[in-house]
Amino acid sequence: MPRRTKSTEPSAAGRRQFLKTATLAGTGALAAGTGTVAAAAEPTQAAPKKSAVQLTSRASEQGAPPPNLEGATHTTCGSDFMIDVMRNLGIEYVAAIPGNTFKGLHESIINYGMLTAPMLEHISCMHEEISVAIAHGYAKIAGKPMACMMHSTVGLQHGSMAIYNAWADRVPVFAIVGAQMDAAKRRSYVDWQHSVFDGPALVRDFTKFDDTPISLSHFAESANRAYKFSMTPPYGPTVLAVDQNLQEDPIEKGTLANVLKHVQPSPPRGDDAAVQEVARLLVNAEHPVIVADRAARTPAGLALMVELAEALQAPVIDMYGRMNFPWRHPLNQTRAQAEKIGEADVILGLELTDFWGVTNGRLAPGAKRISITSGDLYLKANYQDFERFTPVDIALAADAEATLPYLVEAVRKLTTAARRSVFEARGAKLAHDHQTALEQSREAAAVGWDAQPITTARMCAEVYEQIRNEDWALCNGTVFQNNWPQQLWTATQHHQYIGDSGAYGLGYLPGATVGAALAHRKHGRLAVAIGGDGDLMFTPGALWTAAHHKIQLLYVVHNNRAYHQEIMYVQMMANKRNRGIDRAHMGNAITDPNVDFTKLANGMGVFAEGAVTDPKDLAGALKRAIAVVKRGVPALVDVISQGR
């Protein structure tokens, strides 16, 4: 493990003052019982438009004559029709590395989809895992899927890890995999090795829907179903295996196929009687606690979470699956999770992945558990991502966000003047507890402020100091940075935090961050990621995609030169066996040689600074990198930092 140098005590204007002024700005704006969240309107998807058949070109838009088009194949081939179907669903981007089993679709995207309205843009990738991860990150910000494509057998095998991440994270992804179904048309031994009769079987256990359409009308139906199921809570990835010949063959004269009108079903909400009973228990509880994981799907969901908590003046524990609650709101009691759950007489779990882990061994006798989750509506049993079974007192198989408006209304109707007085007193105490926890976090962050390697607290605080006055968005989960952003930063907007990967599959973050930044781009937001060195080594090609498409992104490498969690596990095992921990770095350290992420990024056309070893140099490096990002391109800062 890297050694920590002995830190020196800074001046009065040093670490504590920095933390007080830089990371706590605006914390007094939310008072108990009156806190509000400035949530943007929930993204609405306009009624999809059928794409035009008339071809235009970028050259013609600039006054040059359009290219010569031979015959009618550009508007009458199968893959052109598939492009119209996807655009009709509102899909705007397709991420892919090239593959011959979808070359028909590839050609249609660049020569039809990108030249006619509404435009469908191709995002060039270096690996199928990156393609899917980009779609994963994009959907969490855009609130709808983008498409990604993979080459038959080997491509889908590459992308399967990222598909599983999206499955475990409950994220909609519209995936297409090429196929060569007709043996008579396989041209070489490679075609045979890359062919499979039932390709989606590889990922069927962790997708919501798959199909292998055999006609264009079949494709339109399957695509509409795939999109619908992907966007019905619980969200998830879907896969269509699309035959190569169906893409490439011309549409026969007289054949009719319709892109079909798409109507997305409303998400399921909780039963009225059950909602009333939940409200009654919450209003009458002396120590209610709200625990949320992936509850706030949209900005409207975040605002509803605030409404419910304030109506009850109840503490909220955020499991950080999404941006569920403003980080500096007085009712945010996440840092006191064990204490608040131990006091609870009623716990409301909203879209919890692991209710058992949250409450096991902590609940007081007689405490009631209430669950509202769309996870009860859809379950598969092979991959065990659904966690331990948890007996509850009331279970609503429903989407939590869709149920919240009715629950808030029921709580308000049942709240008497006497109960309101109790709530206000409770809120005042929680506000005091929140401020106390904030001071404790600030004191803890100050420890080792000038140490080398740089502490994760100093790294996160310095990043926030540079972005706090921007419309920023953090595109990574924060567990490997000890959740310092949630402890020290002020976040009130739904887009400011994305959550983690779902299945903790390494290689997720570089691609997902590029996808999220792509979705942020049209809003002019500053997308930021703090990610591990080991994770970046899995899929560094995502940096090239960001540079190639000029996607604005600040990527901060949390470079502890190791798979640090695994070092801790091996140390624990070695201690258990009384063998000492001096060899635990073997197989876990990323040293000898050290990875030069600056050269790695530069080699892909990305501006980079580092490796930053002195914490006093960090602010300048970040400031210069952000200036580059504001010019419309990505930048990377490599920070030599402590494990956690």
Steps between C-alpha positions, in 0.01 A plus 500: 500500500617855440637667811337809644735785576472683825274802449573847630241718676378773261425857600158618621418589141603151395316173486205572732435841351523353152247232588273750668493751216543276198288196572223638714380799297126519498441253783301752698251549220302196605339541839307227675151472364554759228766340278425496131668336207538696180412205277471546129184388331483127440640425154214438263538310180323669214276288285742320268503619144515271204820567316498656158576290196643794308876491521705806583870526567732714702667602175169619353432702814823686429393578143684216323304255288400173670701187418383277219274228637476179301155347472254494786694275736562783749132523588371153422745267680413328824748686717365840388159389623657393832648848535153650453365267769768606748452871425126454543572375852695819576845341490763763417835320531647161412833396655701229329833357398469370139397142430416330173174346627352848534677675214163560337379694803836675528477624141139608543585701812778700337342545155135523594449548874763773530386684187124515549282633779463422780872430502636178649865543596762225500738492800826325409640266765807286559336206682151354533513535878554873448209518253257355755644704788455821300134405451477424872633838613301689237167350608553593865519867401278517190223292658467285188707239314751545227592210275820300491605231253720192538642246257332158526676258737832658598364854517214404726741308721708817536192709577336254738674639810367848430153362429507334842599829661196665339277214611614522862474880491144493356594711195333492156731403213388423142757249374528349152720204416567392143427147380550286190213254518519350149779243485499511121607864507791469743800588286797363697607298801501825703131548420434154642702567815312827550155352445259377763144376472384669824743784571295677769510182710841620619340794682141379541537459875574871540286671239129584515415403143667356193390390155637398162267656242474329160319776309492880503150507647626259765793735568265797547289306749803367687669841514185658643472223759870526588473875556176465696633233735833676540317815614244329726610489868711326596702627206749271331692409183342325201663329202394444139696259281467641148574277202768629266297420188189671638712814537665483158232370265289751308137532596297314241263706292151497648619391846345710776657561839404760758724652764194485731372761741673475835316573824695452822295351787465702820714364783304293754406676824405358837152383593293782659407304813860396559620858446250622763623240750863595436412868557320415825800312636740778402289780649450316829862388533724671754820408317425442130797455265500520119768294322546547124724325249382544139183689590541831314505411131451862386523858630131474591582195714762696691251780569243244621755346736552842656123556526444171682789550742395856583134406542609255770821677610645150480867406455610373159772243450635506144664181376641704206354286222378826346479866599218431746531794738689833522829439677484805726129479586453497881294180477781316323626265771699259284812530712298390804351198327559243775375729776182610321406150389560373853253759636235444232152372573401519130741468206387585147727340240478651152643289217748334735734249347597355838234565765639211705850648509367843598298377797639163611610502863412869544123518533334553835243235604161570344629735230298489180660456159325637189626437148403680180697360209450413136752223561210287622344524153783332310750243619734240355674244712829392345707812572454583868500880477164520680672451840372330818125447551359750751169447682308828514172612654367676189623437145391713206605350169515834323732769371595716798519827308159447340355424846653796684244769396218293646695421815587867556135597459384229742759604760389864484133410536568286806727751674321679782613819671623295795707271279635797307636642825674168569644502148640851540679407820640192334618705202682747722693219668586341167628833368732521802614141442571574134714802586688300761573225247616765255747641750626150576552430129689827463727414791561151362580643156764726653703204626809455286408804291857546373590131490654323205355294337208743489202407716169425331341776712749761373461378141119525513506835679739649244284378212192660654679828559561526124149396385270633772399810303436301181197299392687182591404135487690219678493191280636235737399318813702607801545191717870474410551863604335436840192694381685828559297691240177419686663602826649830383339621177165675451282322244132582442437404136409154376763508225783568743548137601471187288540210745729202454531220244247257644710182494838662576643356180839657439527699180158663545598855588699624198224411254209591728658836571536574129134405451385716788712791374344455156154542655619801703655667195183654357432659840849653518583324827848431632521120524752372757613151592732377775599146411752239600815417311416131480157569353646732237750233395211273400347734241735793432375515141201698627736799519550480125123505445471812717777670303369388161147629565617805698306403811571741787619300800737549792637157597692493830697181552489383861838334455591294804713276278314189608177311514486631853185321613660169407814594692283545809331164440830317462634676812192387689546142381871503582426631852240229548764241415775670704727545197563876511394763248835597346430305176136605451595737218596208275242456224319815616745788456515686168869592522837403353437666264262771612238579237549842341139608450608836363676336206215253463249784471725712277538205266124504446478874444395594853660788691650368823687620809689297754596297670415748778677393819502820709153608619602864461526444122157348465295819476707638213488174306123477538451864402701458180318178411158661551600787273570240230165327559321832461647521152294194411737205541587249774786534749658267756684566827700214652510526881730277707271436793438281799300180479175629644 
